[in-house]
Amino acid sequence: MILKTMNASSPLGAHFQGEQQCSFLVWAPNVEQVEVRVKTPAERVFPLRRDERGYHYGLVEGLEPGGRYYYCLDQSVERPDPASSFQPEGVHGPSEVIDPAFDWEDQGWFGLPLRDYLIYELHVGTFTPEGTFDAIIPLLPELIELGVTALELMPVAQFPGARNWGYDGVYPYAVQDSYGGPSGLKRLVNACHQCGLAVVLDVVYNHLGPEGNYLREFGPYFTDRYRTPWGAALNFDGEHSQEVRRFFLENALRWQTQFHLDALRLDAVHAIKDCSARPFLQELAQLTRQRSEQLNRRFYLIAESDLNDARLTAPEVLGGYGLDGQWSDDFHHSLHVLLTGERDGYYMDFGGTGLLAKVFREGYAYTGQYSAYRRQPHGNSPRLNSAKQFVVYSQNHDQVGNRRDGDRLSRLAHLEGLKLAAGTVLLSGDRAIGRNNGDLTDDHPIGFSYIDALARNIGPGGTTLEEVVDPSEAFATAIAISADNSYNLVTRGGTRTIQSTLYNSSIMTCASCHEVHNKENATQAPVADGSGDPTPNYFLYAKEQYSLICLSCHIK
């Protein structure tokens, strides 16, 4: 039953109020009737009230943390909560009510000055064999010994499956279940603060992933006026955009407040399409700054952008958005070309020491001059911005993982060049410093293609794959295993034989499809040579940083 009327100013999602009471609020103007369908501990149905703006709300009794529920839309389909805090059964499963209480031990933590940030970019799923928040905690002293002062987590919003780069998240409020969920993230942040480390979270406010994305059924969260390289753009400036903004603004405030995070990396803000008089990013900066003052704790917004637009970090009084910092792509590009000689793609705009020197002086290499790659003038001058607002780096996940072979700088430059790169970054002045995981000479590729399984999930008895599959061959059509345990990968470009050893376990759960396979009921993979004899679906053990996956998933 509904105990009392609420209103649209209540927090989005499900919130435990104590005494077996839970509040619900969802914006669903496309729906006339929303019901909370509780699945556990006992199945029940609670209708919500609807206001004139399309918010559905209610305070429900008899529901405690751990209870799982769907929203039923117009007595038809059941969908997870768009503002779900936890999706323990994945992106299609029910949402779970969580207990917000946590025994924080960071009361004396007030954050670090941005100029003191030496950022270690970390992918939770690949950093340890376990691929969890808790598994990171024992390794924090090693990061501190390296000189790291801030940990940057690649996106942890719930995505399909157990392993993902993170940029296909579809539940911005839900912490990935396979990483340890919301309690696991809080334990990691708490541990970091206790040993003096700040924590930055990478968030994606320009698009959502495809699988498990049901927002269109609730309301106009997306717009057809713009497109992004990854799909539909979010509606930040059209009809009903105020409610869409609220959804993401409240999300940022929740990371800041409930999870004690120190900063957000704002992914690809150039893909946040917004022509409003008061831009979303400016509103985000205002609200998080106000909350920071209330909490008496430093908090930063650090943008990724390829626009070279100084308005991002300029103060509002000068017509800027008021963000605290941005990643300096021009620094990376200038340094990369000097070390490698590469001139493909956007690297064609760089070369020589002059542009790198300009980055040191001004922050951007391109401040309005003509770009051959873009075929138009590019950028404006950030000379009124502070040097500490630019995060400099010699490689990060984008600049490595988006390469065809996922090769790090250590595969492209000699040792003396790597030393020069490290020195250039470390001696860059009063600037924040970013680095991706891996030491100076680490030559393991970062592979996030379909053919790679993305994470470590190591069991006994495995041996290593001698050669990592080229991401350009991700569209494999068949795999055939020969008697000597090599396998033929059949791609659009032909057949290639790769020596490997199969993970010859009697039973294993695939990290991709989550099916349990064994020798008796193994699914059958097609054979490349056309003989018609099916190949048993054993598991590949592909180096330490990759999961165990079945062949059916491996060739998708």
C-alpha positions in Angstrom: 0.0 0.0 0.0 1.0 3.6 -0.4 1.4 5.2 3.0 1.5 8.9 2.0 1.8 11.2 -0.9 5.3 12.3 -2.0 6.3 14.8 -4.7 8.8 15.1 -7.5 11.4 16.8 -5.2 12.2 13.4 -3.6 15.3 11.6 -4.7 15.1 9.6 -7.9 15.0 5.8 -7.6 14.3 3.7 -4.6 15.4 4.8 -1.2 15.1 2.9 2.1 13.5 5.2 4.7 13.8 2.8 7.7 11.0 0.9 9.4 10.4 -1.3 6.3 9.5 1.8 4.2 10.9 2.6 0.8 10.3 5.7 -1.4 10.1 5.4 -5.2 10.3 8.2 -7.7 10.7 7.7 -11.5 10.2 10.2 -14.4 8.1 8.4 -17.0 5.9 10.9 -19.0 5.4 8.3 -21.7 3.6 6.1 -19.3 0.2 6.6 -17.7 0.5 4.0 -14.9 3.7 2.8 -13.2 3.5 0.0 -10.7 6.3 -1.2 -8.4 6.3 -5.0 -8.8 8.3 -6.5 -5.9 9.9 -9.8 -6.7 11.7 -10.6 -3.4 11.2 -11.4 -0.6 7.6 -11.9 -1.7 5.8 -10.9 -4.9 3.6 -7.8 -4.5 2.4 -4.9 -6.6 2.1 -1.3 -5.6 0.7 1.4 -7.9 2.4 4.8 -7.9 0.8 8.2 -8.3 1.5 10.4 -11.3 1.8 14.2 -11.4 1.3 16.5 -14.3 5.1 16.4 -15.3 5.2 12.7 -15.6 6.8 11.8 -12.3 5.4 8.7 -10.6 6.0 8.4 -6.9 5.0 6.6 -3.7 6.1 5.5 -0.3 5.8 1.7 0.1 5.7 -0.3 3.3 7.1 -3.8 3.9 10.2 -3.5 1.8 13.8 -3.5 3.1 17.3 -3.5 1.6 17.8 -6.6 -0.5 14.3 -6.5 -1.9 14.2 -6.6 -5.6 11.7 -5.0 -7.9 10.7 -3.9 -11.4 8.7 -1.0 -12.7 5.7 -2.3 -14.6 4.7 0.2 -17.4 1.0 0.5 -18.2 0.4 -3.0 -16.8 2.4 -4.4 -19.7 6.2 -4.7 -19.6 8.5 -4.9 -16.6 11.6 -2.8 -16.6 14.5 -2.1 -14.2 14.5 1.3 -12.4 16.4 3.9 -14.6 17.9 5.2 -11.4 18.6 1.8 -9.9 21.3 1.7 -7.3 22.1 -1.9 -7.9 21.5 -4.5 -10.6 22.7 -7.8 -9.1 21.2 -9.8 -11.9 22.5 -7.7 -14.8 21.0 -5.0 -17.0 17.8 -7.0 -17.7 17.2 -8.2 -14.1 15.3 -6.6 -11.3 16.7 -3.6 -9.4 17.6 -4.0 -5.7 16.9 -1.7 -2.8 20.2 -1.0 -1.0 21.0 0.1 2.5 22.6 3.6 2.3 24.3 3.3 5.7 28.0 2.8 5.6 30.7 3.1 8.3 32.8 5.8 6.8 36.2 6.4 8.4 37.3 9.4 6.3 35.9 12.2 8.4 39.3 13.9 8.4 39.6 13.8 4.6 39.1 17.1 2.8 40.6 16.3 -0.5 43.8 17.3 -2.3 44.6 20.4 -4.4 44.2 19.6 -8.1 47.8 20.6 -8.7 48.9 17.7 -6.5 47.0 15.1 -8.5 49.2 12.4 -10.0 46.5 10.2 -11.5 46.7 6.4 -11.9 44.0 5.3 -14.4 42.6 2.0 -13.5 40.2 -0.5 -15.0 38.6 -2.4 -12.1 38.0 -5.6 -14.1 41.6 -6.0 -15.3 43.7 -4.6 -12.4 43.5 -7.8 -10.4 42.7 -11.4 -11.1 39.5 -11.0 -9.1 38.5 -7.9 -11.0 36.8 -6.3 -8.0 37.0 -3.2 -5.8 38.0 -5.2 -2.8 40.9 -6.8 -4.6 42.4 -3.3 -5.3 42.6 -2.3 -1.6 45.7 -4.5 -0.7 47.6 -3.0 -3.6 47.1 0.6 -2.6 50.5 0.9 -0.8 52.2 -0.1 -4.0 50.5 2.7 -5.9 51.5 5.2 -3.2 55.1 4.0 -3.4 55.0 4.9 -7.1 54.1 8.4 -6.2 50.4 8.2 -7.1 48.1 10.6 -5.3 44.8 10.0 -7.1 43.1 6.8 -8.4 40.9 7.2 -11.5 38.4 4.4 -12.0 37.2 3.8 -15.5 33.4 3.8 -15.7 31.6 1.5 -13.2 28.0 2.2 -14.1 26.2 -1.1 -14.8 26.9 -2.5 -18.2 26.0 -5.8 -19.9 27.9 -8.8 -18.9 30.7 -9.1 -16.4 33.6 -7.4 -18.3 33.4 -4.3 -20.4 35.5 -1.2 -21.1 32.8 0.7 -19.2 31.5 3.1 -21.8 28.5 1.0 -22.6 26.9 1.6 -19.2 23.1 1.8 -19.2 22.3 2.4 -15.5 24.3 5.5 -14.5 23.3 5.2 -10.8 24.1 1.5 -10.4 27.6 0.3 -9.5 28.6 -2.7 -11.6 27.6 -5.9 -9.8 30.6 -8.0 -11.0 33.0 -5.4 -9.5 31.3 -5.6 -6.0 28.4 -3.2 -6.3 27.8 0.0 -4.3 29.2 -1.3 -1.0 32.4 -2.5 -2.7 33.0 0.9 -4.2 32.4 2.6 -0.9 34.9 0.3 0.8 37.5 1.2 -1.9 37.0 4.9 -1.6 37.1 4.7 2.2 40.4 2.8 2.1 41.9 5.2 -0.4 41.1 8.2 1.7 42.5 6.5 4.8 45.9 6.2 3.1 45.8 9.7 1.5 44.6 8.9 -2.1 41.9 10.8 -3.9 39.5 8.9 -6.1 38.3 10.1 -9.5 35.4 8.4 -11.3 35.0 8.4 -15.1 31.3 9.1 -15.9 29.6 9.1 -19.3 27.0 11.8 -19.8 27.0 11.9 -23.6 25.3 8.6 -24.4 24.2 5.3 -23.0 25.0 1.8 -24.3 22.5 -0.2 -26.4 21.8 -3.4 -24.4 19.5 -3.0 -21.4 18.8 0.7 -22.4 15.1 1.0 -21.8 15.0 4.8 -21.2 13.0 5.6 -24.4 10.1 3.6 -22.9 10.0 5.9 -19.9 10.3 9.3 -21.6 12.2 11.6 -24.0 15.6 11.1 -22.5 17.1 11.1 -26.0 16.8 13.5 -28.9 16.8 13.0 -32.6 18.1 16.5 -33.2 21.7 15.3 -32.7 23.8 12.2 -33.0 26.9 11.0 -31.3 29.5 8.6 -32.7 28.1 5.9 -30.3 24.3 6.4 -30.8 21.5 8.7 -29.9 22.4 12.0 -28.1 20.9 12.8 -24.7 18.2 15.5 -24.6 19.9 18.4 -22.8 18.3 21.3 -24.6 15.0 20.2 -26.1 11.4 19.7 -24.8 11.4 18.1 -21.3 15.2 18.6 -21.1 14.9 19.9 -17.6 13.9 16.5 -16.3 16.7 14.8 -18.3 19.2 17.3 -16.9 17.9 16.5 -13.4 18.5 12.8 -13.9 22.2 13.3 -14.6 22.8 16.3 -12.3 21.4 14.2 -9.4 23.6 11.3 -10.5 26.8 13.5 -10.2 25.7 14.7 -6.8 25.1 11.2 -5.6 28.6 10.2 -6.5 29.9 13.2 -4.7 27.8 12.8 -1.6 27.0 9.2 -1.0 30.2 7.7 -2.3 32.6 10.5 -1.1 34.3 10.7 -4.5 36.8 13.5 -5.0 36.4 14.2 -8.7 34.6 13.1 -11.9 36.2 12.7 -15.3 33.5 13.8 -17.8 33.8 11.6 -20.8 33.9 13.3 -24.3 32.0 16.4 -23.4 32.2 17.5 -27.0 29.5 14.9 -27.6 27.2 16.5 -25.1 25.0 18.3 -27.5 23.6 21.4 -25.8 22.7 24.8 -27.3 20.8 26.1 -24.3 21.6 29.5 -22.8 22.6 27.8 -19.6 24.6 24.8 -20.6 24.3 21.5 -18.7 28.0 21.5 -17.9 27.8 25.0 -16.4 24.8 23.9 -14.3 26.7 20.8 -13.2 29.7 22.9 -12.1 27.5 25.2 -10.1 25.7 22.5 -8.3 28.8 20.4 -7.4 30.6 23.5 -6.2 27.7 24.3 -3.9 27.7 20.8 -2.6 31.4 20.8 -2.1 31.1 23.9 0.1 28.3 22.2 2.1 30.5 19.1 2.6 33.7 21.0 3.3 35.5 18.7 0.9 37.2 19.5 -2.4 35.5 18.2 -5.5 36.6 18.6 -9.1 35.1 18.2 -12.6 37.7 17.2 -15.2 36.6 17.2 -18.8 37.7 15.2 -21.8 37.3 17.3 -24.9 38.8 17.5 -28.4 37.4 21.0 -29.0 40.3 23.0 -27.5 37.6 25.3 -26.1 38.9 27.4 -23.2 35.3 28.1 -22.1 35.1 24.7 -20.5 37.4 25.7 -17.7 37.1 29.5 -17.8 35.2 31.0 -14.8 31.5 31.8 -15.3 32.2 35.5 -14.8 34.2 35.3 -18.0 31.5 33.4 -19.9 33.0 30.0 -19.1 31.4 26.8 -17.8 33.5 26.8 -14.7 34.8 23.2 -14.9 38.0 22.6 -12.8 40.2 20.9 -15.4 40.6 19.2 -18.7 42.8 16.5 -20.2 45.4 18.0 -22.5 45.2 16.0 -25.7 47.5 18.4 -27.5 50.2 17.6 -25.0 49.9 13.9 -25.7 49.7 14.3 -29.5 52.7 16.6 -29.7 54.8 14.3 -27.5 53.6 11.2 -29.3 54.6 12.4 -32.7 58.0 13.5 -31.5 58.7 10.1 -30.1 57.2 7.9 -32.7 57.1 9.9 -36.0 53.5 8.7 -36.6 51.5 11.2 -38.8 48.3 9.3 -39.4 44.9 10.7 -38.5 44.9 13.6 -36.1 48.7 13.1 -35.7 49.1 14.8 -39.1 48.6 18.2 -37.3 51.6 17.7 -35.0 55.4 17.5 -35.4 58.4 19.4 -34.2 59.1 20.9 -30.8 57.3 24.2 -31.4 53.8 22.9 -30.8 54.9 21.1 -27.6 56.5 24.3 -26.4 53.3 26.1 -27.1 51.3 23.6 -25.1 53.7 24.3 -22.2 53.2 28.0 -22.5 49.4 28.1 -23.2 47.8 24.8 -22.7 46.8 24.1 -26.3 48.8 23.6 -29.4 45.9 24.8 -31.6 44.4 28.0 -30.5 42.6 29.0 -33.7 45.0 28.2 -36.5 44.1 26.0 -39.4 44.1 22.2 -38.8 44.9 20.0 -41.8 43.2 17.0 -40.2 40.0 18.9 -39.4 40.2 21.1 -42.5 39.2 24.2 -40.6 40.6 26.5 -37.9 40.7 24.7 -34.5 40.5 25.9 -30.9 40.8 29.2 -29.0 43.3 30.6 -26.6 43.3 29.3 -22.9 46.0 31.8 -21.8 43.7 33.1 -19.1 43.4 29.6 -17.6 45.6 28.2 -14.9 48.3 25.6 -15.8 46.9 23.4 -13.0 43.7 23.0 -14.9 45.4 20.9 -17.6 46.0 17.2 -17.0 49.1 16.1 -19.0 49.9 12.5 -19.9 52.0 10.4 -22.4 49.3 7.7 -22.8 45.9 6.9 -21.5 43.1 4.3 -22.2 41.9 6.1 -25.3 45.3 6.7 -26.9 46.3 3.0 -26.3 43.0 1.0 -26.3 41.7 2.7 -29.5 44.7 1.7 -31.5 44.2 -1.3 -33.8 46.7 -3.5 -31.8 46.2 -1.8 -28.5 49.9 -1.2 -28.4 51.4 1.0 -25.6 54.1 3.6 -26.2 56.7 1.1 -25.0 56.1 -0.8 -28.3 56.5 2.3 -30.4 59.4 4.1 -28.8 62.8 3.0 -27.6 63.8 3.2 -23.9 65.5 6.5 -24.2 62.4 7.9 -25.7 60.3 6.5 -22.9 62.5 8.2 -20.4 62.1 11.4 -22.2 58.3 11.0 -22.2 58.3 10.4 -18.5 60.5 13.4 -17.8 58.4 15.6 -20.0 55.3 14.7 -18.1 56.8 14.9 -14.7 58.5 18.2 -15.4 55.5 19.8 -16.9 55.1 22.4 -14.2 52.2 23.2 -12.0 49.9 20.7 -13.7 48.0 17.6 -12.8 49.6 14.4 -14.2 47.7 11.4 -15.6 48.9 8.0 -16.5 47.3 4.7 -17.5 48.0 1.5 -15.6 51.3 -0.1 -16.5 54.8 1.0 -15.8 57.2 2.8 -18.1 58.3 -0.2 -20.0 55.1 -2.3 -19.8 54.4 -3.6 -23.4 51.2 -5.5 -22.7 48.6 -4.3 -25.2 45.4 -2.8 -24.0 42.8 -4.7 -26.1 39.2 -3.9 -25.8 38.0 -5.4 -29.0 35.3 -8.1 -29.4 38.0 -10.8 -29.7 39.5 -9.9 -26.4 37.8 -10.9 -23.2 38.9 -7.8 -21.3 39.8 -9.1 -17.8 41.7 -11.6 -15.7 39.8 -14.5 -14.3 42.6 -17.0 -13.6 42.1 -20.6 -12.5 44.5 -23.4 -11.9 45.9 -25.4 -14.8 45.9 -22.8 -17.5 48.7 -21.9 -19.8 49.2 -18.7 -21.8 48.2 -17.9 -25.4 51.4 -17.3 -27.3 50.0 -14.6 -29.4 47.1 -12.2 -28.7 44.6 -12.0 -31.5 44.8 -8.8 -33.6 41.7 -6.7 -32.9 41.4 -6.1 -36.6 40.4 -9.7 -36.9 37.6 -9.3 -34.4 35.0 -10.4 -36.9 36.0 -14.1 -36.8 33.7 -16.5 -38.5 35.0 -19.8 -37.3 37.7 -21.4 -35.1 39.0 -24.9 -35.7 41.3 -26.7 -33.2 43.9 -29.1 -34.5 45.5 -32.0 -32.7 48.5 -29.9 -31.6 46.2 -27.4 -29.8 46.7 -24.7 -32.3 43.6 -23.1 -33.7 42.8 -21.5 -37.0 41.1 -18.2 -36.8 39.0 -17.6 -40.0 38.4 -13.9 -40.7 37.4 -11.7 -43.6 41.1 -11.4 -44.4 41.8 -15.2 -44.5 42.8 -17.9 -42.1 45.6 -17.6 -39.6 46.9 -20.3 -37.4 47.8 -19.4 -33.8 49.6 -21.6 -31.4 47.9 -21.8 -28.0 47.0 -24.2 -25.3 43.4 -24.8 -24.4 42.2 -24.5 -20.8 41.4 -28.2 -20.5 39.1 -28.0 -17.5 36.3 -30.4 -17.0 33.9 -27.6 -16.1 34.0 -23.8 -16.4 31.7 -20.9 -16.5 32.1 -18.6 -19.5 32.9 -15.0 -18.4 30.9 -13.7 -21.4 27.7 -15.7 -21.7 27.8 -17.1 -18.1 26.9 -20.5 -19.3 28.4 -23.5 -17.5 30.2 -25.8 -20.0 31.8 -29.2 -19.5 33.2 -31.9 -21.7 30.0 -33.9 -21.6 27.5 -31.2 -22.7 29.9 -28.8 -24.5 28.3 -26.7 -27.2 29.9 -27.1 -30.6 31.9 -24.6 -32.5 32.0 -24.6 -36.3 35.0 -26.1 -38.1 37.0 -23.9 -40.4 38.2 -26.6 -42.8 34.7 -27.6 -43.9 35.0 -31.2 -42.7 31.8 -31.0 -40.9 33.1 -32.4 -37.6 32.2 -30.1 -34.7 34.8 -28.8 -32.4 34.4 -29.2 -28.6 33.8 -25.8 -27.0 36.8 -25.8 -24.6 38.0 -22.6 -23.0 40.8 -20.4 -24.1 43.2 -19.2 -21.4 44.4 -16.1 -23.2 47.2 -14.5 -21.2 46.9 -13.2 -17.6 44.8 -10.2 -18.4 42.0 -11.9 -20.2 39.0 -13.9 -19.0 38.1 -17.5 -19.7 35.5 -17.5 -22.4 33.9 -20.3 -24.5 34.7 -20.5 -28.1 31.1 -19.6 -29.1 31.6 -16.3 -27.4 35.2 -15.9 -28.7 34.1 -15.9 -32.3 31.1 -13.6 -32.0 
